[in-house]
Amino acid sequence: MDTDVVVIGAGIAGLRAARRLEEHGRSVVVVEAEGEVGGRIRTDDVSGFLCDRGFQVLNPAYPALREAVDLEALALHSFGVGAIIRSGERATTLAHPLRHPRFALQTLLSEHVPIRDVLALARWLGPTLVGLDGVGPEDRALRASLDEAGLTGKLRHDLLDTFLAGVLADSSGESSANFVKQLVRFFALGAPGLPRAGMRALPAQMASSLHEPVRLETAAREVNETSAGVRVVTDRGTILARAAIVAVAPRELPELTGEAAPATHGLTTWWFRASGEPRTGPYLVIDASLPGGGPAGPIWNTAVISEVAPSYAPAGQHLVQATTLLDRIDGLASEAQIRDDLARLYGTSTSGWEVLAHHVVPHALPAVLPPFRSPGPGQVGERVLVTGDHRESSSIQGALVAGQRAADAACTMLA
């Protein structure tokens, strides 16, 4: 045998599984088809600008994150706990009144925050917020759940619907309400942020903690069980192990395991070097310019990232991201359309802005439909497990938990 367990895929779930196995005293080999670790979490360095592949954030309130990584070493730059709502010609900053007291009065008096909606939000989220998990037989689609709670006014249509669609990469409202409640709870408990060195710093730190370096550019082509364990055929040779954990992207599962690929949602992210002085502070910008709320253009959220994380841009320069959703007819809007929408949202000309990157991510996140369940690792043979956020929940928290549960299951299998 070459190792106790071979982990296929060096995304967040695979890296967490590998480290957990080592903590249990097991030897591990991790193989990764790409030239760097991270799976869907990548960062491009473009002329000194850090452009994450797909707008992503790291929430320090995730329990599994605090357990698995050194958050202090990541040096998170935090977003403000709130958002700027663009409605026609007006832009209003709504922020947590205790964390950002200078915006407290305008937030509490804003037309976007009617008291009826605040009470409805409390009814909808309350049990989950105080520690009940909110997961049970009464799960339903997000849209229906919000309707039932009476959350039907401007707080929802001007802010929540658009914000959550960006988080889920899903504007349909059909995601699991119980899953979304858990996500919102984490947003309420923590201030999401960006690592100083980009989102790539998270998987890089996880990989650096392993006893043996990840074998990059080593694609697994076959996983076959033998009388003694498993035989993994890669582009760089064959690995014999007592067990295997398959932690590849969902779309790669059919070829490697025969399992059906889970449904996913997609998005695109545009990155611009902005001229002028786009000043929004550390807040996400949400568009509510349509009659009845919602974006009037293709952009579902945008932010001056250099205002949140100065390390993402060279000194004195400005970095802006804009996200579109691929489940919308304008998800693949042209550069001209994106520029026009950004000019409207920021109230300034964007003709001099330079496109640094445009990432189209068709499989950004696994879909989570009701009823929300966390089945844990799948077993596709006596010694082969499948894991990933699609087996837990569609988030970094879910990927970390999925990897840990797969490692624990492998240890039980080998005991």
N, C-alpha and C positions, 0 to 999 in steps of 0.2 A: 504493500500500500504506500502511496505517496503522501497521503494525509488522511486525517479523520474525516473532514468534510470539505468539499469543494463548493464555494459559493459562486454562482454565475450571475454577474452583474454587480457593478460597484456604484449603484445609486445609494440613496439614503437607507433603504431597507436592507440591501445587501451588506453595506458597510456596518450597519448596526448588528446584523446577524453575525458577521465575522467577529466583531469585538466581543459580543456576548459569548460566543463559543470559546474564545480565548480566555475569557473570565472563568469559564467552567473547566479550563484546563485542556481543551481540545485543540489539536493542530488544524490549521485552516489554510487553504489556498483560495484566493479570490482572483477570478479572471474577468476581464472587461474588454469588450469589443472595441471601444473607442480609445482615443489617445489620452484621455484624462478621466478622472473619477467624477461622479456627481449625477449621472443619469440625466434627468430633466433639469437639474440645477446646474447651470453653467453661466459663466460671465466672460464676455469678450472685452478685451482691452483695445480700444480704438483711439489711437493718438492720445493716450493718457486719460480717456474717458472710460469708465466702467459701465458696460451695457449688459445687464443680465438678460438671459434668453427667456423672454416672457417676464412681465412685471411680477416680481415675487417679493414677499416680505418674510421676516423671521419674527415669530411671536415668542418672547421670553416667558410667557405664561404657560406654554406647553410643558406639562410635567415631564414627559419623556425627553424633551430637549434639555431641560435642566439636569437630568440624570446622565445623559449621554455625552455632552460636550462641555467644554470650558467656555461659558458665555462671556466671561470677562475678557478672555483672550480674543474673542471675536470683535470686541470694541464696537458694540452696536450704536448706530445713530438712530434715534427714535423719531418716528412720525409724531405729529401732534395728535392728540386724542380728539378728533373732530374732522370736519371737512369744510371746504368752501363750496357753497351751492351757487351755481350760476343760473340765474333765471332771467332770460332776456338781457337787458342792459345792466341788471343788478347782480352783484356778487356779495354773498353774506357768509361770514365765517361762523359756523356753529361748532362749539367746542365744549368739552367737559367742564362744567362750571367750577369744579374744585381744583382740577389740574391746570386749568387756564382761566383764572378768575377775571382777567381783563376782558374776556369775551362772555362772561357769565350773563350780564344783563341783556345783551343783544340776542344771546341764544335763548334765554327764557322767554323773551318777548317776541321772538321771531314768528312770522306767519308759517314758517316751515315746521314749527314745533307746537301744534295745537295741543292743549291739555288733554283733550279726548284721546288723541293718539298716544300721548305719553302714558296714560292710564292703561290703554289697550296693550301697549308694548310691555308694560309691567305684568299684566295678566298673562301674556303670551310667553314671556321669558322668565318670569319670576321663579317658578320651581327649579328650573335649570340653573339660574343664577345663584341661588342659595345652596346649591350642592346636589340637588336631585338630578339624576342623569337625563331625565326627559325621554328616555328610550323605553318604549313599551308597545303594546299591541295597538295603540291609538295613533300611530304615525300616519301622516297623510302628506300630500303635496304641499309645498311651501305656500303657494298662492291660496289654496283652500284653507290652510291653517291660519294664515293672517286674516283672511276674510272672516273666519269663524270667531276669531278673537276681537273683531270689530276694529282692527287696525286698517282703516280704509281711507285715511285722509292724507294730508300733504306730507307728514313725516314719512309715510311709506312711499308715496309716489314721487316725491321730490328727492328723497335720500335713500331709504332702505332698499327699495327694489333695484335701483341702479348700482348702489354699492355692493349688494350681495350678488348681483349678476356678474360683476367684475371679479369678485372673490371666487365664485363657483365656475366662471367661464360659461355660464348658462343663464340666458335671459328668459327661459320658458316658464319659470315658476314651478316646475315639476319636480325639483329636487326634494329630498326628504326633509320635512320640517324638523324632525328630531335631530338630524345631523346638523342642520343650520343653527339650531338652538345651541348646540355644543360649541360651534365655531364662534357664534356671537358672544357666548360666555367668555371664551378665551380673549376675544377683543376687548370685552369689558374689564377683564382682570389685568391685562397687560397692554403695553404700548409697543406695537410692532415696529420693527426697525430694519436697518440694513447694516451688515458687517462692514467694517472699514475697508476691507479688501474685496468687497463684492460678495454676492451670494455663494460664489465658488469656494469661499473660505470655509463654509460649513463642511462640505464633503472632504475638502483638503485636510482639515483638522482631524476628521474621523479616520481618514486613511492613514494619516501619519502616526496614529496611535497603535496600528496593527504591528504584530511581531514580524510579519513578512510583507514586503511591498506588494501592492496589487499588480498583477500581471496585465499590463495595458496592451492594447492592440492584439488581444488574444480572444478572438471570437469563439464561443462554443458552438459546435455544429451538430453534435449528437450527444444525448444522454441515455446510456443503456445500462440496465441493471445486470449484474452478474451474480454468481452464487455467493460471492464474498462481499459484494457492495455495489458500486457503480463505476462505470467507465465513461469518462467525458472526453470526447474527441474535440480538439480545438485546432485552430489554424497553426498553432506552434507545438503540436504534439498531443499525446494522450495522457490523461491524469486518472489514476486509480485512487478511489476513495471509499470509505465505508458508507458515506451518504452524500447527497447533494441537495443544495438549496438553490432553487431557480428564482432569481430576483431580477428578471429582465423587464423591459418595457412591456406593457400589456399587449401591444400589437405583435410582439415577437413570441408570445406564448404558443400559438398554434403550431408553428414550425418546430419548436424545441420540445414541447410537451404533449401536443395534441389537444390541449385545452382551448376552448373558445376564447377569443380576445374580448375582454369586457368593453362596454361602451365608454367612450371618452368625449370630453368637450375640448374645443380649441379656441385659441385667441391669437392675436398678433400684437406685437409691440413695436412702435416706432421710437427711435432715439434721435434727438436733435441737439446739435450745438446751437444754442439760442443767442442771438445778438440782442443788444439792448439790456434792459434790467427787469426781467420777469421776476417779480417779487410776490410770492404767495406764502412765505413762511413754510413750515414743515407739514403742510396739509395737502391732502388729496383734493383735487378739484372734480366735482360731480356736476353734470349738466341736468338742469330741470326746466329747460326752455320750451319743451313741447306743451301745448295746452293739456292740462291734467297731469303734468310732470313727465319726466323722462328725457333722454338726450334728443336734441334736435338734429344731430349729425351722427357720424359713425363712431365718434369717440365716447367710450363709456367711463373712462377715468383718465386723468392726466395729473402730472405733478412736476414741479421743478425739483428734480431729484438732488441737485446740488444745494438746494436750500435745506434738504433733509440731511444729506450725507455729503459734506464738502469734499470728502476724499474721492468721490465718484467723478470729479472733474478737476482739471488743472486749476491752479490758483487764479481767481479772478474770472473764470469762465462759468458758463451756465449750461446745465444738462437737463433736458425736458424729455419725459416719456409720455407716450399716448397709447392707450390700449383699445383695440376693437375686438369684437366677439365674432367668431366664425359661424355661430348659429343665426346671425343676422344677415340680411341681404346685402348690407354694406360692409360686411366684415373684412372684405378685401378691397376696401376703398383705395383709390389712387393716391399718390403722393400729393397731387394738387388738392384733392378733396380733404385730405388730412391737414394740409397747411391752412386751408380756408377755415376748417373747424377750429383749429388751434388759434387762429387770428381772432375768431369770434369769442372763444372762451377766455383768452388772455387780454382781449381788447388792444391788440397791438399787431403791427405788420409782422408776418413771418417769412416774407420774401427773402430775407437774408439769412434765414436759419439753414444750417447745413445738416443733411441727413447723415448720421453716423452709422446706423444699422436699422434694418427692418427684419424682425424675427417673426416668421409664421410658424406657429406651434400647433399643429392640428390635433395633437393628443396631449394637451397640457395637463388635464386632470381626469381621473376616472369619474364617470357619472355615479351619483348616489341617489337612487330612487327609493321611495317608500315601499315596504317597511325597511327602515335602516337596521342593518345587522352587521356585526363584525365576526365573520365566520372563522377568522384565524387562518393559519396556513393550510393550503390544500395539499393532500397527499395523492400523488399520481403514480405511486408504486410503493414497494416495500421500503425503499430507501431514498425516495425522491420527494421533496417538498417544494411547493410553490408559494411565494410570498410577494408582498408589495402593498402599496397603499390601497390598491383595489380589493385587498383581502381584509382591510381594516377600516380606514376612513380616508377620504380624499384630502390629505393634508400632510405636512411634514410630521406632525404629531402621529398621524396614522401610519406613515412609512416607518417611523422609529419603533412604534409599538409592534408593527407587523414583523420587522426584522427580529426584534427581541423574542416574540412568540415563536417564530420559526426556529430560532436557535435553541430555545428551551425544548421544543418538540423534537428537534434532532438529537439533543442530549438524551432525552427519554428513549428515543428510538435506539440509541447506541448503548444504553445502559445494560 
